[in-house]
Amino acid sequence: MITFKKPLSVDILVPLKQYFGILWISLAAFGVYLMVHQADIEFRRNPALDTRIFWYTIIPIFTPIMFGLGLFGYYCLKGEYNRA
């Protein structure tokens, strides 16, 4: 019976995936913070209705995208993408 040994490169990629998971979670949190912070700056500088309409449209669209990025990072950190 022939048995195959797992390649070494797979063992190296597991911690790399976990580090990237931390990176994705950090990027998602920073992205939401940056978006809300920029909206606050724009509201203070130009409180016109068109500025509010723009940011009230952008924030609900991009927040779930950032949530998905953070969830992807969580799954990477948890090890869901490692092969069994």
Secondary structure, 3 states (H helix, E strand, C coil): CCCCCCCHHHHHHHHHHHHHHHHHHHHHHHHHHHHHHHHHHHHHHCCCHHHHHHHHHHHHHHHHHHHHHHHHHHHHHHCCCCCC
